Amino acid sequence: MYNRSRQLFAESVQVLPGGVSSPVRAFGSVGGTPLFVERGEGPYLIDVDSNRYIDYVLSYGPLLMGHAPGVVVEAVQAAARTGTSFGAPTEKETVLARLVMQHMPSLEMIRFVNSGTEACMSAVRLARAFTGRNKIIMCEGHYHGHSDALLKQAGSGVATLGLQSAPGVPASATRDTVVVPFNDAEAIRRALTEHEGEVAAIIMEPVAGNMGVVPPVPGYLPLVRDLTRTHDVLLVFDEVMTGFRVSPGGAQALFDVRPDLTVLGKVIGGGLPIGAYGGRRDIMEMVAPQGPVYQAGTLSGNPLAVSAGCVMLESLRESWALAANAARQVANGINEAADRLRVPVQVTQAGAMFSVFFSPEPVNSYQEAKACSGAYPKIFWALLQRGIYLPPSPFEACFTSSVHGREEVDRTVTAFEAALSV
Ligand SMILES: *Cc1c(COP(=O)(O)O)cnc(C)c1O
């Protein structure tokens, strides 16, 4: 069933560390060898052994319209024909910036970069420059890309590294990073008091998505916003994943909390490499060349990614509504199946993303997510054999798209019911 994938993996491990270009793809947390992909088709992924799966990975979030949607393919082809990069401004960057702002009015200015990692790293630099302070508070189990300062504790990817600095990251690079538990406003209050006058920003995923989907407990985000105001600290929402997934306006619209800075990526590139950071005009005006905070990029704002992003955001509301509907139906179906089978699960769903935790209790923190992760590999493989491709890690969210229709939802729920009975 996976012969060709196994052969290709045997080849790739000789030249690529772990055989992959990003760690989670290697199937380390579920065992076995990764599927090599032949192509994507709407909600389906087809591997090199011609197995066909309903895809809930969707490249870890960007593909809100599924694989290779006609409008995106056409936009990318048209852009490619007239040049893939110029190192000079194009009109489309302004168009994409305006489209982002329509959905997220807290972004008064935007800088485009090439990945979420780059955007988070740059937002931290900007926050430090703006406040003249160095400390950054982040939440346990949240992922803000792999820049040194934010790798102190970084969710899914480096779960096993615990609270130690990652190898290759000097202790000096994370000395100013303070890690607190998510969904614990008291912990933030304590950290702000302990480091009074030293904290530049709190950066967080407003709905955690890199320890599975863990929504904020009621009142948490408004309280964090109040605390940051009281202590005169910037609030940075990392909406690389939640931006245009939990609602058409991101988590900031859903919870009505306005951050000072927002980091974006994934969906805004329509499946091509992109990242962005933006927010209050007085802060963003510090970015070079308008201000003194240096940050640059050869391929930043390139016409391929920007064109794909424009097409994606032009139909965002429609795409989001369909994708969120699919996620809701899958979540309800799994809950009902688990009830019938008396299997304790917690299905968390936020718009077009969801997670299944094998826990009898609600999961609100990274420790709780970790505690129930052991049951995941078995269900992952049981579903894969039934044509359902979930992320190969219990700490990655599941994603739906606008082309995950009734048929895919029904087949997924049926497969879950069978897999839960195994
Ligand atoms: C994916 C992700 C990132 C990193 O984005 P890349 O484009 O993979 O560098 C940062 N923050 C969050 C919340 C993410 O989900």
The ligand as an ORCA input file, in Angstrom:
! r2SCAN-3c Opt
* xyz 0 1
  C       2.945     28.102     10.958
  C       3.079     29.078     12.029
  C       4.201     29.928     12.122
  C       5.400     29.799     11.225
  O       5.086     30.053      9.883
  P       6.093     29.506      8.749
  O       5.545     30.079      7.494
  O       5.996     27.999      8.833
  O       7.439     29.999      9.086
  C       4.217     30.896     13.108
  N       3.192     31.024     13.952
  C       2.108     30.220     13.906
  C       0.993     30.427     14.869
  C       2.022     29.208     12.951
  O       0.963     28.395     12.947
*
